[in-house]
Amino acid sequence: MEITYEDKPGGMQRIYFHFCRELPAPEDAWVRRGLANGPVPPKRTFTEEREGKTYDILQWGLCVIGEAMYDIEKHQGLVRLVEQDCAAELDGAALDAPERNRLISELAIEFHGEARMSYDESTQFEGVDVDRGRMRERLLERLAGTPAAG
């Protein structure tokens, strides 16, 4: 999933969530569920073709969806952390892309509640902190129960 922002007059912003139909990102299912349970539906939904892929795009005003952005950014950071810290284990599992993304998504969802966002001294988002050793152990447990892609 990609997030883009568009400035509007008066200091307002629009926020767009881009979901690729052909290869959903690991965080897509969790984010879509969260947005569907939000206070208001998107202001606008549409599709867009880019580089031969179809994207479902949902638009909100940032003032409407702003509170949810903390959890969304935290979840995206957690997905990236799983992908980076567990790259060797994931690569060695010989999973196809959808199965790999599903496994990353499930692990990120499992650790979302205990993960904490970290910031630098200027309050810029740096990343997500979580017990990485335990996260890797859970991934190995899940991989042991996951058949290899054929």
C-alpha positions in Angstrom: 0.0 0.0 0.0 1.2 3.4 -0.8 0.0 6.6 0.9 0.1 10.0 -0.8 -0.9 13.4 0.4 -2.2 16.4 -1.6 -2.1 19.9 -0.1 -5.3 21.9 -0.3 -5.9 25.6 0.2 -6.2 26.7 3.9 -3.6 24.2 5.2 -5.9 21.2 4.6 -4.7 17.9 3.1 -6.2 15.0 1.2 -4.8 11.6 1.9 -4.9 8.8 -0.6 -4.5 5.1 0.1 -3.4 3.1 -3.0 -4.0 -0.6 -2.8 -2.6 -2.8 -5.6 -5.1 -5.5 -6.7 -2.5 -7.8 -8.3 -0.1 -8.0 -5.4 -1.5 -6.7 -2.1 1.1 -5.5 0.3 1.4 -7.3 3.7 -0.3 -4.4 5.5 -3.3 -4.1 3.1 -5.7 -6.4 4.9 -5.2 -4.8 8.3 -5.3 -1.3 7.0 -8.4 -1.9 4.9 -10.2 -3.4 8.0 -9.3 -0.5 10.1 -10.4 2.0 7.5 -13.7 0.2 7.0 -14.4 0.4 10.7 -13.5 4.1 10.8 -15.8 7.0 11.7 -16.8 7.8 8.1 -16.5 6.2 4.7 -13.9 7.5 2.2 -14.9 10.8 0.5 -14.0 9.2 -2.8 -13.0 5.8 -4.2 -11.7 5.2 -7.7 -9.3 2.9 -9.6 -6.1 3.8 -11.4 -3.9 1.9 -13.8 -0.1 2.2 -13.3 2.6 0.2 -14.9 0.1 -2.5 -15.9 -1.4 -2.8 -12.4 -4.7 -1.8 -11.0 -4.9 0.2 -7.8 -8.0 0.8 -5.7 -7.7 4.3 -4.3 -9.5 5.6 -1.2 -9.5 9.3 -0.4 -10.2 11.1 2.9 -9.4 14.5 4.3 -6.5 14.2 6.7 -8.5 16.0 9.3 -11.1 13.1 9.2 -8.6 10.2 9.2 -5.7 11.8 11.1 -6.2 9.8 14.3 -6.0 6.5 12.5 -2.7 7.5 10.9 -0.7 6.7 14.0 -1.8 3.0 14.0 -1.5 2.8 10.2 2.1 4.1 10.2 2.9 1.9 13.2 1.6 -1.1 11.4 3.5 -0.2 8.2 6.7 0.2 10.2 6.2 -3.2 11.8 5.7 -4.8 8.4 8.9 -3.3 7.2 10.7 -4.5 10.3 9.5 -8.1 9.8 10.6 -7.9 6.1 14.1 -6.5 7.0 14.8 -8.5 10.2 13.5 -11.8 8.9 14.6 -11.5 5.3 16.9 -14.5 5.4 14.3 -16.7 7.0 11.6 -15.6 4.6 13.9 -16.0 1.5 14.9 -19.5 2.7 11.2 -20.5 2.9 10.7 -20.4 -0.8 7.2 -18.9 -0.5 5.4 -17.3 -3.4 4.7 -13.5 -3.1 1.1 -13.8 -1.9 2.0 -16.4 0.8 5.0 -14.5 1.9 2.9 -11.3 2.3 0.2 -13.2 4.2 2.8 -14.6 6.6 4.3 -11.1 7.1 0.9 -9.6 7.6 -0.1 -12.2 10.2 3.1 -11.7 12.2 2.7 -7.9 12.1 -0.9 -8.2 13.3 0.3 -10.5 16.1 2.9 -8.0 17.3 1.0 -4.8 16.7 -0.3 -4.4 20.2 3.1 -4.6 21.8 5.0 -2.7 19.2 6.0 0.9 20.0 6.9 3.7 17.6 10.2 5.5 18.1 11.0 9.1 17.3 14.2 11.1 17.1 14.8 14.2 19.1 12.9 16.4 16.6 9.8 14.1 16.9 10.4 12.6 13.4 9.3 9.0 13.1 12.3 6.6 13.2 10.8 3.2 13.3 9.0 0.6 15.4 10.4 -1.2 18.5 9.4 -4.7 19.3 11.1 -7.8 20.8 12.9 -8.9 17.6 14.1 -12.2 19.0 10.6 -13.2 19.9 9.3 -12.0 16.5 11.9 -14.1 14.7 11.0 -17.2 16.9 7.3 -16.8 16.0 8.1 -16.5 12.3 10.1 -19.7 12.5 7.2 -21.4 14.3 4.9 -20.2 11.6 7.2 -21.3 8.8 7.5 -24.8 10.3 3.7 -25.1 9.8 3.7 -23.4 6.4 4.1 -25.7 3.3 6.6 -24.4 0.8 5.2 -23.0 -2.4 5.5 -25.2 -5.4 
